Amino acid sequence: MRALPAICLAGLLAALPARADITIGLAAPLTGPFAMAGEQLKRGAEQAVADINAAGGIKGEKLVLREADDACDPKQAVAVANEMISSGIKLVVGHWCSGAAIPASKVYMEEGVVMISPASNSKLTDEGKDVIFRVGIRDNLQAEAAARYLIRHFRDKKIAILQDNSAYGRGFADQVKKALNEGGVQEAMDEAYTPGERDYSALVSKLKQEKIDAALIGGYHTEVGLIARQMKEQGAAITLLGGVSLTTSQLWSITGPAGEGILMVFGPDPRSRPEAKAAIEALRKSGFEPEGYTMYAYAAVQTAAEGLRRADKTQPLKIAAGIRAAPIETVLGKLSFDAHGDIAGFPVRIYRWHDGKYAETGE
């Protein structure tokens, strides 16, 4: 067979359809006081994209991650959402903070863009429609687990409810209060504090004055760490129980030994799951410990990828339907999504901080 002239071969190659990459967005707090969470999301999402591409991508096409910083700020989150949409992105992993995720989700809903958050409070999916998903635990489920623990161990003791007035902190604390009251336990103190301050000694003094035994705290790791440290300085032996925002080693960096015994609620630690072993090893090899939401972001990308495999990549509603169509294998295990876009049947665990690390208590 006679070889084709080079110019003819070049023409044939040019006529072939070009392989197109599939761009998905990552919206996270990459700067500001919650950058530690943004780093977790970034590392998890990047590792997932790398692993999916190494395995052949999506129907022969590679995933590309476009990262944007929402700084956990509502206005910046809306701007990020609009930027994603104007760039033609049909699927976004993120946001993390409830105060950023909820306003951004309204933009995605209006424009029909799929959003998969690894966090945020219950309002995200309660108010979401069709295209909004969460690979994380609803705060009402976290609150119920926290309330059960407090009722089991502190029913006849004095319990305080503390919160920072953020969408996450106030929502979590209010739901714990509701669950406690429904369980026949009345809090002895209900107090808000101002985030961003350095001195919480007056709050600690009030806790001591009221002879509080345990405090449920709805807030982020920086303030919780400072409160714990100042409790130790004042000799206040009060058990602190917080939420999922405490799943960062930065908490211990603030508290030091004062963080010993701090409790928190979170889902099962993915670092102990066999499905996550290869990804965990790869992240640790790169020098990053995949704590907190790292593997939840990885699972969010896996969920996005499976939705793309099952549907037309240009049709978000079909991607959303693909996600709901059947269980999805992830580093968190097999995930099924309900009509709201939440994970069905995902358990909540109680963790305790000890010597700079957190581990399940078995409750």
Stockholm file with secondary structure:
# STOCKHOLM 1.0

chainA/1-363         MRALPAICLAGLLAALPARADITIGLAAPLTGPFAMAGEQLKRGAEQAVADINAAGGIKGEKLVLREADDACDPKQAVAVANEMISSGIKLVVGHWCSGAAIPASKVYMEEGVVMISPASNSKLTDEGKDVIFRVGIRDNLQAEAAARYLIRHFRDKKIAILQDNSAYGRGFADQVKKALNEGGVQEAMDEAYTPGERDYSALVSKLKQEKIDAALIGGYHTEVGLIARQMKEQGAAITLLGGVSLTTSQLWSITGPAGEGILMVFGPDPRSRPEAKAAIEALRKSGFEPEGYTMYAYAAVQTAAEGLRRADKTQPLKIAAGIRAAPIETVLGKLSFDAHGDIAGFPVRIYRWHDGKYAETGE
#=GR chainA/1-363 SS CCCCCHHHHHHHHHHSCCCCCEEEEEEECCSSTTHHHHHHHHHHHHHHHHHHHHTTTBTTBCEEEEEEECTTCHHHHHHHHHHHHHTTCCEEEECCSHHHHHHHHHHHHHHTCEEEESCCCTHHHHSCCSSEEESSCCHHHHHHHHHHHHHHHHTTSCEEEEECSSHHHHHHHHHHHHHHHHTTCCCSEEEECCTTCSCCHHHHHHHHHTTCSEEEEESCHHHHHHHHHHHHHTTCCCEEEECGGGCSTHHHHHHGGGGTTCEEEESCCGGGCGGGHHHHHHHHHTTCCCCTTHHHHHHHHHHHHHHHHTSCTTCHHHHHHHHHHSCEEETTEEECBCTTSCBTTCCCEEEEEETTEEEECCC
#=GC SS_cons         CCCCCHHHHHHHHHHSCCCCCEEEEEEECCSSTTHHHHHHHHHHHHHHHHHHHHTTTBTTBCEEEEEEECTTCHHHHHHHHHHHHHTTCCEEEECCSHHHHHHHHHHHHHHTCEEEESCCCTHHHHSCCSSEEESSCCHHHHHHHHHHHHHHHHTTSCEEEEECSSHHHHHHHHHHHHHHHHTTCCCSEEEECCTTCSCCHHHHHHHHHTTCSEEEEESCHHHHHHHHHHHHHTTCCCEEEECGGGCSTHHHHHHGGGGTTCEEEESCCGGGCGGGHHHHHHHHHTTCCCCTTHHHHHHHHHHHHHHHHTSCTTCHHHHHHHHHHSCEEETTEEECBCTTSCBTTCCCEEEEEETTEEEECCC
//
